Amino acid sequence: MTDLEHTLLRAFAAFERWQSECLAAVSHQPLSSTDNAVLHIIRMKERPKTLTEVARLLARDDLSNLQYAIKKLTSAGLVEKSKEKKRRGVAYSVTDQGRQVTDDYADLRRALLIQMLPEERDSSAQFDSARRLLNLLQGVYDQAAVYVVSHSNPD
């Protein structure tokens, strides 16, 4: 399990580097992997998202970091407060510039990253299997974290 966790840490660090470098290449701005994730989540399904929805979709509870990312994306002209009224809170949507940046990101991802992946017949099945395993691990780690918090001794 230790080797798996070490591999996950390295893979996550590489994924974060990829996201920030790819986003910087298409936006010409120093944005982080968190900024990238927030931008793409806000664009997802082409409907505005509240901070709570962004947090839920990213499975994160560090709202202040997500608020900071939204503030950076707004300052960069990629995200704006939505004109649509939500039931509660402010919702955000991508601007035309944000839409162009996410389209350019997808194009660069396709041209560079996807091209580097093996073209084996069963690669799609392997990626699906890896996705299922990572979803399972996410659930296990989330449940274990709740268990630790609920069973830890405050003394």
C-alpha positions as CSV (number, residue, x, y, z in Angstrom):
1,M,0.0,0.0,0.0
2,T,2.9,2.4,0.7
3,D,4.2,1.9,-2.8
4,L,0.8,2.7,-4.2
5,E,0.4,5.8,-2.1
6,H,3.9,7.0,-3.2
7,T,2.9,6.4,-6.8
8,L,-0.3,8.4,-6.3
9,L,1.6,11.3,-4.8
10,R,4.0,11.4,-7.7
11,A,1.2,11.0,-10.3
12,F,-0.8,13.8,-8.6
13,A,2.2,16.1,-8.6
14,A,2.9,15.4,-12.3
15,F,-0.8,16.0,-13.1
16,E,-0.8,19.3,-11.2
17,R,2.4,20.4,-13.2
18,W,0.7,19.4,-16.4
19,Q,-2.5,21.3,-15.6
20,S,-0.7,24.5,-14.6
21,E,1.8,24.4,-17.5
22,C,-0.9,23.7,-20.1
23,L,-3.2,26.4,-18.7
24,A,-0.3,28.9,-18.7
25,A,0.5,28.0,-22.3
26,V,-3.0,28.8,-23.5
27,S,-3.9,31.7,-21.2
28,H,-0.5,33.3,-21.0
29,Q,-1.0,33.8,-17.3
30,P,0.5,32.1,-14.2
31,L,-2.4,30.0,-13.1
32,S,-2.3,26.9,-10.9
33,S,-3.8,23.5,-11.3
34,T,-6.5,24.5,-8.8
35,D,-7.3,27.5,-11.0
36,N,-7.5,25.1,-14.0
37,A,-9.8,22.7,-12.2
38,V,-12.1,25.5,-11.0
39,L,-12.2,27.1,-14.5
40,H,-13.2,23.8,-16.1
41,I,-15.7,22.9,-13.4
42,I,-17.4,26.3,-13.8
43,R,-17.6,25.7,-17.6
44,M,-18.9,22.1,-17.2
45,K,-22.3,21.6,-18.8
46,E,-22.3,25.3,-19.8
47,R,-24.2,26.4,-16.7
48,P,-23.2,28.7,-13.9
49,K,-21.9,27.2,-10.6
50,T,-21.9,28.5,-7.1
51,L,-18.9,28.1,-4.8
52,T,-20.7,25.3,-3.0
53,E,-21.2,23.5,-6.3
54,V,-17.6,23.9,-7.3
55,A,-16.5,22.5,-4.0
56,R,-18.8,19.6,-4.2
57,L,-17.8,18.8,-7.8
58,L,-14.1,18.9,-6.9
59,A,-14.7,17.0,-3.6
60,R,-13.0,19.7,-1.7
61,D,-13.8,21.5,1.5
62,D,-11.1,24.3,1.4
63,L,-13.6,27.0,0.4
64,S,-11.1,29.8,1.0
65,N,-8.7,28.3,-1.6
66,L,-11.5,27.9,-4.1
67,Q,-12.7,31.5,-3.5
68,Y,-9.2,32.6,-4.1
69,A,-9.1,30.7,-7.4
70,I,-12.4,32.2,-8.5
71,K,-11.0,35.7,-7.6
72,K,-7.9,35.0,-9.7
73,L,-9.9,33.7,-12.6
74,T,-12.2,36.7,-12.4
75,S,-9.2,39.1,-12.4
76,A,-7.8,37.3,-15.4
77,G,-11.1,37.8,-17.3
78,L,-11.9,34.1,-17.5
79,V,-14.8,33.9,-15.1
80,E,-17.5,36.4,-14.1
81,K,-20.5,36.6,-11.8
82,S,-23.4,35.0,-13.6
83,K,-26.3,37.2,-14.6
84,E,-28.6,34.2,-13.9
85,K,-30.1,34.3,-10.5
86,K,-29.5,31.2,-8.3
87,R,-31.6,30.2,-5.4
88,R,-28.8,31.0,-2.9
89,G,-25.4,32.7,-3.3
90,V,-23.5,34.0,-6.2
91,A,-23.0,31.8,-9.3
92,Y,-20.1,32.1,-11.7
93,S,-19.8,31.4,-15.4
94,V,-17.0,31.5,-17.9
95,T,-16.5,34.5,-20.1
96,D,-16.0,34.3,-23.8
97,Q,-12.2,34.5,-23.1
98,G,-12.6,31.7,-20.5
99,R,-14.5,29.6,-23.1
100,Q,-11.6,30.2,-25.6
101,V,-9.0,29.3,-23.0
102,T,-10.7,26.0,-22.1
103,D,-11.2,25.2,-25.8
104,D,-7.5,25.9,-26.4
105,Y,-6.6,23.8,-23.4
106,A,-8.6,20.9,-24.8
107,D,-6.9,21.3,-28.2
108,L,-3.4,21.4,-26.6
109,R,-4.2,18.4,-24.4
110,R,-5.4,16.4,-27.4
111,A,-2.3,17.4,-29.5
112,L,0.3,16.7,-26.8
113,L,-1.0,14.5,-24.0
114,I,-3.4,12.2,-25.8
115,Q,-0.9,11.7,-28.5
116,M,1.7,10.4,-26.0
117,L,-0.7,7.7,-24.7
118,P,-0.3,4.2,-26.0
119,E,-2.6,3.2,-28.8
120,E,-3.2,-0.3,-27.6
121,R,-6.5,-2.0,-28.4
122,D,-7.4,-2.4,-24.7
123,S,-6.1,1.0,-23.5
124,S,-9.7,2.3,-23.2
125,A,-10.5,-0.6,-20.9
126,Q,-7.3,-0.1,-18.9
127,F,-8.2,3.6,-18.4
128,D,-11.7,2.7,-17.4
129,S,-10.3,0.2,-14.9
130,A,-7.9,2.7,-13.5
131,R,-10.7,5.3,-13.2
132,R,-12.9,2.8,-11.2
133,L,-9.9,1.9,-8.9
134,L,-9.2,5.6,-8.2
135,N,-12.9,6.2,-7.5
136,L,-12.9,3.2,-5.1
137,L,-9.7,4.6,-3.4
138,Q,-11.3,8.0,-3.1
139,G,-14.2,6.5,-1.2
140,V,-12.0,4.4,1.0
141,Y,-9.8,7.4,1.9
142,D,-12.8,9.6,2.5
143,Q,-14.4,7.0,4.8
144,A,-11.2,6.4,6.6
145,A,-10.8,10.2,7.2
146,V,-14.3,10.3,8.7
147,Y,-13.5,7.3,10.9
148,V,-10.3,8.9,12.2
149,V,-12.0,12.2,13.0
150,S,-15.0,10.5,14.7
151,H,-12.9,8.1,16.7
152,S,-9.9,10.2,17.7
153,N,-9.5,11.1,21.3
154,P,-9.4,14.9,21.8
155,D,-7.1,14.6,24.8
